[in-house]
Amino acid sequence: MHGKRIAEIMERGMRAFSEAEDESVLLALETEYTGRKSALGEILKGLKDLSPEEKKEVGPIANEARLALGRAASAARTRIETRKLAEDERFDVTIPGSAAPLGHLHPITRLSHEIEDIFAGMGFSIADGPEAETEFYNFDALNVPADHPARDMQDTFWLKQDGLDEKYVLRTHTSSVQVRYMESHVPPFRIVIPGRIFRNEATDASHEHTFHQFECLMVDEAGSVTVAHFKHTAETFFREFFGRDVEVRLRPSFFPFTEPSFEFDISCILCDAKGCPVCKKSGWLEIGGAGMVHQNVFTAAGYEEGKYQGFAWGFGLTRLAMMKYRIPDIRLFMGGDVRFIRQF
Ligand code: DAH
């Protein structure tokens, strides 16, 4: 009697497993046919109560059925999983992809690259130098005497000397790279120096302890580089940068490393020099400092006095970025808030 039931269960079970099409059906079939509470499970559990003859007859058939149904279940599982895998791999190239989050360059870096490209187009090379700089390259070599008040023009972060022979500062301007470069190069050359600089001062919307400058230096034999070269270079640069004609104006000024020295302004690009809040109704934007390189700077670099002539200028890259993108607070650039950075 048991034998017949077992055969029936097995037949139904084998068919059911071979027809199972998905995981949930398969799980239900396993409970029904191979689980401990299945009909077969009950028969197997009851074997111990049978007479020895019955046990001998039913035991092997029941065990055989259990193994066969187990194999059928695992065959069904392999079949279902293989098919699912094939389906998952089917791939519709027309479905729009989900965009991977991508970072991008900081607006100052982008602007710096843009400016470098313009200068490269005018035959300038790009140079750089260290941010932790010696007092020599940041001040002395630039003709700033030790006790000269000009040294106070820039609030300096002095680094701990800690057994070093020289005093180190966080460079207060990119001009610190001028003499470094000259020491290893012979004129003629034209270079630009983009870089991060540091000032020890209270911060507010227009003052930051860390910002970026852009330095420009062109040197050749005495008599061959003049203020006119500077003016032309500046005009060409700003025309390219802003995509329209820009006037450059020089005002006499003082820097220890240039003689004569100027400050230079450009005609306000926001209001076409008509007068607006950004140019404080003057029609001019103050951009930076410039001048003809002081002979003492050349001699600090080891050049023979009077042999060369050149112009140098430096301007605030961060300030230019603020004008270009109309950003009212300088602290946003280095503030590390990605909501600001993501807008570029
Ligand atoms: N280094 C000056 C500053 O940070 C800017 C400057 C002025 C750079 C005159 C120059 C220059 O190259 O010739 O304020």
Boltz pocket constraint, residues with backbone or C-beta under 6 A from the ligand:
constraints:
  - pocket:
      binder: B
      contacts: [[A, 172], [A, 173], [A, 174], [A, 175], [A, 215], [A, 216], [A, 255], [A, 257], [A, 258], [A, 262], [A, 288], [A, 289], [A, 290], [A, 291], [A, 312], [A, 313], [A, 314], [A, 315]]
      max_distance: 6.0
